[in-house]
């Protein structure tokens, strides 16, 4: 009986000490440290979290007016860093939205960004990753192409298939800047020409700076060159028509040889329904 009494007393004293230690620990931690903020930032163990009306932001995009930046918080509430994220239009429609990128500080990236071995471009206002043909201000301004799947800038020779509404054809993008190339280009084993408006490789006959060139209809390789075209003679005021013809001609036109001709003004010939001869181009 005496042993039981001693054991009970020790137990009581131990329990009392434990309760006292708990009370000390609770009073030693400020109450504000135990409660999450009602609104704004909270940092725990090096991770940053955001609260709205006392609720932690999860799987949500947040704008912080103090830093003037957008942030993304994953499903566990942690802030996205150095990460690409698909931001849905709304919680009710998560199939539509935009791809955006957040940097090492968690800020939404805008403008050009180099990562994963290539260049990307994000809308300066919305931060959306742009794809397809885009005009960017760098290097004095240039047209570039961002892959429709990866969003990475294209370099070198590239076939545009037209599946997204673009004009199909082979193009060349500068090996360093990614800018669309126009005009002559020497490729391995062939010389080609890219249209000065569309940037697409040309085929067949093409007149360039007054000279006719022929490009292979399959490969686009330059095949032959003709002499520069001679400029046309200036239009004449007096033209000539034949009794049964529907064209008007110059006096020297071979088409009138052996026919009686009638002279008339160019304007009168046009008014009478005659058309200019394609050979002499009056």
C-alpha positions in Angstrom: 0.0 0.0 0.0 2.8 2.4 0.8 4.5 1.7 -2.5 1.3 2.4 -4.3 1.0 5.7 -2.5 4.6 6.7 -3.4 4.0 5.8 -7.1 0.8 7.8 -7.2 2.5 10.8 -5.8 5.4 10.6 -8.3 2.9 10.3 -11.1 1.0 13.3 -9.9 4.2 15.4 -9.7 5.3 14.3 -13.3 1.9 15.2 -14.8 2.0 18.5 -13.0 5.5 19.3 -14.5 4.4 18.3 -18.0 1.3 20.6 -17.8 3.5 23.4 -16.5 6.0 23.0 -19.4 3.1 23.1 -21.9 1.8 26.3 -20.3 5.3 27.8 -20.5 5.7 26.8 -24.2 2.3 28.2 -25.1 2.9 31.5 -23.4 6.5 31.8 -24.8 5.2 31.9 -28.5 3.4 35.1 -29.4 -0.2 34.6 -30.4 0.3 36.4 -33.7 2.9 33.8 -34.9 0.4 31.0 -34.5 -2.3 32.7 -36.6 -2.1 33.0 -40.4 -2.5 36.6 -41.7 -6.0 37.6 -42.8 -4.7 39.0 -46.1 -1.4 39.1 -47.9 1.9 37.2 -47.5 3.0 34.6 -45.0 6.3 32.9 -45.0 6.9 29.5 -43.3 10.1 27.5 -43.6 11.3 29.5 -46.6 8.0 29.0 -48.5 5.8 32.0 -49.3 2.0 31.7 -49.1 -0.8 34.1 -49.7 -4.1 34.6 -47.8 -7.4 36.2 -48.9 -9.9 36.8 -46.1 -7.9 34.3 -44.0 -8.1 31.6 -46.7 -4.8 30.3 -48.2 -4.5 30.8 -52.0 -4.4 27.4 -53.7 -4.3 26.6 -57.4 -4.9 30.3 -57.9 -3.4 33.4 -59.6 -2.9 36.4 -57.3 -1.9 40.0 -58.0 0.1 41.8 -55.4 -0.3 45.6 -55.8 2.7 46.3 -53.6 5.2 44.5 -55.9 3.0 45.1 -59.0 3.4 41.5 -60.0 1.3 38.4 -60.6 2.0 35.2 -58.8 0.7 31.6 -58.9 0.1 29.3 -56.0 -0.1 25.5 -56.5 -2.6 23.2 -55.0 -0.5 22.9 -51.8 -0.4 26.7 -51.4 3.3 27.1 -52.3 4.3 29.8 -54.7 5.4 28.8 -58.2 9.0 29.7 -59.0 10.9 29.1 -62.3 7.9 27.3 -63.6 5.5 27.3 -66.6 1.9 27.2 -65.5 -1.4 26.8 -67.4 -3.8 29.4 -66.0 -7.4 28.5 -66.7 -10.1 31.0 -67.7 -12.0 30.2 -64.5 -12.6 27.4 -62.0 -15.7 26.5 -64.0 -13.8 26.3 -67.3 -10.4 24.9 -66.8 -10.0 23.6 -70.4 -9.4 27.1 -71.7 -6.7 29.5 -70.6 -3.2 30.6 -71.2 0.4 29.4 -70.6 2.5 31.7 -68.5 5.9 31.6 -66.8 7.0 32.6 -63.4 10.7 33.6 -62.6 12.9 32.7 -59.6 11.1 35.4 -57.5 7.7 34.0 -58.5 6.9 37.1 -60.7 5.0 36.5 -63.9 7.4 36.8 -66.9 6.6 39.4 -69.6 8.4 40.0 -72.9 11.4 37.9 -74.2 12.8 35.2 -72.0 15.6 32.7 -72.6 15.1 29.3 -71.0 15.4 25.6 -71.8 17.9 26.3 -74.6 15.7 28.8 -76.5 13.9 32.1 -76.7 10.2 32.6 -75.8 8.0 35.6 -75.8 5.3 36.5 -73.3 2.6 39.2 -73.9 3.8 42.4 -72.3 0.3 42.9 -70.7 -1.2 39.5 -70.1 1.9 37.5 -69.7 0.5 34.8 -72.1 3.1 32.7 -74.0 2.8 33.7 -77.6 3.0 31.2 -80.5 3.2 31.5 -84.2 4.4 34.6 -86.1 5.1 37.5 -83.8 6.7 40.9 -84.3 9.1 41.7 -81.5 11.1 44.9 -80.9 14.5 43.4 -80.3 17.3 43.7 -82.9 15.7 46.8 -84.3 12.4 45.0 -84.8 11.8 41.6 -86.5 9.3 39.0 -87.5 10.0 35.7 -85.8 8.1 32.3 -85.4 7.4 30.6 -82.1 6.6 26.9 -82.3 2.8 26.2 -81.9 3.5 23.4 -79.4 6.5 24.4 -77.4 6.5 28.2 -77.8 10.2 28.2 -78.6 11.6 30.5 -81.3 12.5 28.9 -84.6 16.0 29.1 -86.1 17.3 27.9 -89.5 15.2 26.3 -92.2 11.6 25.5 -91.3 8.5 24.3 -93.1 5.3 26.2 -92.1 2.5 23.7 -92.7 -0.4 26.0 -92.7 -2.4 24.0 -90.1 -2.9 27.2 -88.1 -4.0 29.4 -90.9 -0.5 30.5 -92.1 0.5 30.5 -95.7 2.3 27.1 -96.1 5.9 27.0 -97.4 9.6 26.8 -96.6 11.1 29.7 -94.7 14.5 30.5 -93.2 14.9 32.1 -89.7 18.2 33.8 -88.8 20.5 31.3 -87.0 21.2 33.8 -84.2 18.3 36.3 -84.0 15.4 34.1 -85.4 14.4 37.0 -87.8 12.5 35.9 -91.0 15.0 35.9 -93.9 14.1 37.5 -97.3 15.8 37.3 -100.7 18.8 35.2 -101.7 20.1 32.4 -99.5 22.8 29.8 -100.0 21.8 26.5 -98.5 23.8 23.3 -98.6 23.9 22.2 -102.2 21.6 24.9 -103.6 20.8 28.6 -103.9 17.3 29.7 -103.2 15.2 32.8 -103.0 12.7 33.8 -100.3 9.9 36.1 -101.4 10.5 39.7 -100.1 7.0 40.0 -98.8 6.0 36.6 -97.5 9.4 35.1 -96.8 8.4 31.8 -98.5 10.7 30.0 -100.8 9.9 30.6 -104.5 9.5 28.1 -107.3 9.4 28.2 -111.1 10.0 31.4 -113.0 10.4 34.5 -111.0 11.5 38.0 -112.1 13.9 39.5 -109.6 15.3 43.1 -110.1 14.5 42.9 -113.8 16.1 39.5 -114.4 14.2 36.2 -114.9 15.3 33.2 -112.9 14.0 29.6 -112.8 13.8 27.7 -109.5 13.3 24.0 -109.3 9.5 23.3 -108.7 10.3 20.7 -106.0 13.5 21.9 -104.2 13.4 25.6 -105.0 17.1 25.4 -106.2 18.1 28.0 -108.7 18.3 26.3 -112.2 18.9 29.0 -114.8 18.9 32.7 -115.5 17.9 34.8 -118.5 18.9 38.2 -119.7 17.4 41.2 -118.0 14.0 42.2 -119.4 14.1 45.2 -121.6 11.8 48.0 -120.5 8.7 48.5 -122.5 8.4 51.4 -124.9 6.3 54.3 -123.7 2.6 54.3 -124.6 1.7 56.0 -127.9 -1.2 58.4 -128.6 -1.9 57.2 -132.1 -2.7 53.5 -132.6 -3.8 51.3 -135.5 -6.6 48.7 -135.9 -7.4 46.2 -138.5 -10.9 45.8 -140.0 -11.5 42.4 -138.4 -9.2 42.7 -135.4 -10.1 43.4 -131.7 -6.7 44.8 -130.7 -5.0 48.1 -131.3 -1.3 48.2 -132.2 1.8 50.3 -132.7 2.6 51.2 -136.3 5.6 48.8 -136.2 3.6 45.8 -134.9 4.2 42.6 -137.0 0.6 41.6 -136.3 -0.6 44.3 -138.8 1.6 43.2 -141.6 -0.4 42.4 -144.7 -3.6 44.0 -143.3 -5.1 47.4 -144.1 -5.0 49.5 -141.0 -6.9 52.5 -139.7 -5.3 55.1 -137.4 -7.1 56.4 -134.4 -6.4 57.9 -131.0 -5.6 55.5 -128.2 -8.5 56.9 -126.1 -10.9 56.4 -129.1 -9.7 52.8 -129.6 -10.3 52.0 -125.9 -13.8 53.6 -126.1 -14.6 51.5 -129.1 -13.8 48.3 -127.2 -10.4 47.6 -128.6 -7.7 46.1 -126.3 -4.0 46.7 -126.5 -1.9 44.2 -128.3 0.1 42.0 -126.0 3.0 41.8 -128.4 3.8 45.4 -129.2 2.2 46.9 -126.0 1.1 50.2 -127.5 
